[in-house]
């Protein structure tokens, strides 16, 4: 007589086989790797004492010209960058940048005047051939400057939406450049949100000559810091870092 396998044994074997098949069928694919970040790591700009490496001192009105021979920008023991003596210089990055977030703290004296230049070429005035985000105490020019020449303006082009500069105290900038879009935050408040492509008007330099409208300014170039303060005080900058996008 043929030997019969008990029903419960067949059922148990079938159940185990089904579980094995289901485990294979439902085994999830490896988790997708997250997309690469749109930003690189932040780079500190002035973290060594002495003359900043990777930067050059140039003339205040044309960065193709050297600054005065004795003019030096220096970083002290606390990591604070001091503007030049004599005045009238730009500290210009050797490297060029396109899209980025630039963040730093800065302080001026009572007649302080500085600026942060972005995306400017190796020749000309950063304020008119690139962009300058102004840093100035209204007492610098004895109160005669309009809002488009004061702190957080795109110099002589676009005034900030509000003035939240703190005279003779530490201020904080976050400058974001992405394509034609420029954003400036001062002390935690958004004061510029500009699409350069919307600004088509030909503008005027300080000498009366014409300069390109904002829509035609470069989308890539050097960054830098200006020293034009009066009265013996220099611009002070610390905690400067840049994140490329």
LINPE-V904064 format. One record per residue. N is the residue number from 0. RES is the residue in one small letter. OMEGA is omega as a letter, one per 20 degrees, with the letter a starting at -180 (* if undefined). Layout:
BEGIN
n=N res=RES omega=OMEGA
n=N res=RES omega=OMEGA
END
This chain:
BEGIN
n=0 res=x omega=r
n=1 res=x omega=r
n=2 res=x omega=a
n=3 res=x omega=r
n=4 res=x omega=a
n=5 res=x omega=a
n=6 res=x omega=a
n=7 res=x omega=r
n=8 res=x omega=r
n=9 res=x omega=a
n=10 res=x omega=a
n=11 res=x omega=r
n=12 res=x omega=r
n=13 res=x omega=a
n=14 res=x omega=r
n=15 res=x omega=r
n=16 res=x omega=r
n=17 res=x omega=r
n=18 res=x omega=a
n=19 res=x omega=r
n=20 res=x omega=a
n=21 res=x omega=a
n=22 res=x omega=r
n=23 res=x omega=a
n=24 res=x omega=a
n=25 res=x omega=r
n=26 res=x omega=a
n=27 res=x omega=r
n=28 res=x omega=r
n=29 res=x omega=a
n=30 res=x omega=r
n=31 res=x omega=r
n=32 res=x omega=r
n=33 res=x omega=r
n=34 res=x omega=r
n=35 res=x omega=a
n=36 res=x omega=r
n=37 res=x omega=a
n=38 res=x omega=r
n=39 res=x omega=r
n=40 res=x omega=r
n=41 res=x omega=r
n=42 res=x omega=r
n=43 res=x omega=a
n=44 res=x omega=a
n=45 res=x omega=a
n=46 res=x omega=r
n=47 res=x omega=r
n=48 res=x omega=r
n=49 res=x omega=r
n=50 res=x omega=a
n=51 res=x omega=r
n=52 res=x omega=a
n=53 res=x omega=a
n=54 res=x omega=a
n=55 res=x omega=r
n=56 res=x omega=a
n=57 res=x omega=a
n=58 res=x omega=a
n=59 res=x omega=a
n=60 res=x omega=r
n=61 res=x omega=a
n=62 res=x omega=r
n=63 res=x omega=a
n=64 res=x omega=r
n=65 res=x omega=r
n=66 res=x omega=r
n=67 res=x omega=a
n=68 res=x omega=a
n=69 res=x omega=a
n=70 res=x omega=a
n=71 res=x omega=r
n=72 res=x omega=a
n=73 res=x omega=r
n=74 res=x omega=a
n=75 res=x omega=a
n=76 res=x omega=a
n=77 res=x omega=r
n=78 res=x omega=r
n=79 res=x omega=r
n=80 res=x omega=r
n=81 res=x omega=r
n=82 res=x omega=a
n=83 res=x omega=r
n=84 res=x omega=j
n=85 res=x omega=r
n=86 res=x omega=r
n=87 res=x omega=a
n=88 res=x omega=r
n=89 res=x omega=r
n=90 res=x omega=a
n=91 res=x omega=r
n=92 res=x omega=r
n=93 res=x omega=a
n=94 res=x omega=r
n=95 res=x omega=a
n=96 res=x omega=r
n=97 res=x omega=r
n=98 res=x omega=a
n=99 res=x omega=r
n=100 res=x omega=a
n=101 res=x omega=a
n=102 res=x omega=r
n=103 res=x omega=r
n=104 res=x omega=a
n=105 res=x omega=a
n=106 res=x omega=r
n=107 res=x omega=r
n=108 res=x omega=a
n=109 res=x omega=r
n=110 res=x omega=a
n=111 res=x omega=r
n=112 res=x omega=r
n=113 res=x omega=r
n=114 res=x omega=r
n=115 res=x omega=r
n=116 res=x omega=r
n=117 res=x omega=r
n=118 res=x omega=a
n=119 res=x omega=a
n=120 res=x omega=a
n=121 res=x omega=r
n=122 res=x omega=r
n=123 res=x omega=a
n=124 res=x omega=a
n=125 res=x omega=a
n=126 res=x omega=a
n=127 res=x omega=r
n=128 res=x omega=r
n=129 res=x omega=r
n=130 res=x omega=r
n=131 res=x omega=r
n=132 res=x omega=a
n=133 res=x omega=r
n=134 res=x omega=a
n=135 res=x omega=r
n=136 res=x omega=a
n=137 res=x omega=r
n=138 res=x omega=r
n=139 res=x omega=a
n=140 res=x omega=r
n=141 res=x omega=r
n=142 res=x omega=a
n=143 res=x omega=a
n=144 res=x omega=r
n=145 res=x omega=a
n=146 res=x omega=r
n=147 res=x omega=r
n=148 res=x omega=a
n=149 res=x omega=a
n=150 res=x omega=r
n=151 res=x omega=r
n=152 res=x omega=q
n=153 res=x omega=b
n=154 res=x omega=r
n=155 res=x omega=a
n=156 res=x omega=a
n=157 res=x omega=r
n=158 res=x omega=r
n=159 res=x omega=a
n=160 res=x omega=r
n=161 res=x omega=a
n=162 res=x omega=a
n=163 res=x omega=r
n=164 res=x omega=r
n=165 res=x omega=a
n=166 res=x omega=r
n=167 res=x omega=r
n=168 res=x omega=r
n=169 res=x omega=r
n=170 res=x omega=a
n=171 res=x omega=r
n=172 res=x omega=r
n=173 res=x omega=a
n=174 res=x omega=a
n=175 res=x omega=r
n=176 res=x omega=r
n=177 res=x omega=a
n=178 res=x omega=r
n=179 res=x omega=a
n=180 res=x omega=r
n=181 res=x omega=r
n=182 res=x omega=r
n=183 res=x omega=r
n=184 res=x omega=r
n=185 res=x omega=r
n=186 res=x omega=r
n=187 res=x omega=a
n=188 res=x omega=r
n=189 res=x omega=a
n=190 res=x omega=r
n=191 res=x omega=r
n=192 res=x omega=a
n=193 res=x omega=r
n=194 res=x omega=a
n=195 res=x omega=a
n=196 res=x omega=r
n=197 res=x omega=a
n=198 res=x omega=a
n=199 res=x omega=a
n=200 res=x omega=r
n=201 res=x omega=a
n=202 res=x omega=a
n=203 res=x omega=r
n=204 res=x omega=r
n=205 res=x omega=r
n=206 res=x omega=r
n=207 res=x omega=r
n=208 res=x omega=a
n=209 res=x omega=r
n=210 res=x omega=a
n=211 res=x omega=r
n=212 res=x omega=a
n=213 res=x omega=a
n=214 res=x omega=a
n=215 res=x omega=r
n=216 res=x omega=a
n=217 res=x omega=r
n=218 res=x omega=r
n=219 res=x omega=r
n=220 res=x omega=a
n=221 res=x omega=r
n=222 res=x omega=a
n=223 res=x omega=a
n=224 res=x omega=a
n=225 res=x omega=r
n=226 res=x omega=r
n=227 res=x omega=a
n=228 res=x omega=r
n=229 res=x omega=r
n=230 res=x omega=r
n=231 res=x omega=r
n=232 res=x omega=r
n=233 res=x omega=r
n=234 res=x omega=r
n=235 res=x omega=a
n=236 res=x omega=r
n=237 res=x omega=r
n=238 res=x omega=a
n=239 res=x omega=r
n=240 res=x omega=a
n=241 res=x omega=r
n=242 res=x omega=r
n=243 res=x omega=r
n=244 res=x omega=*
END
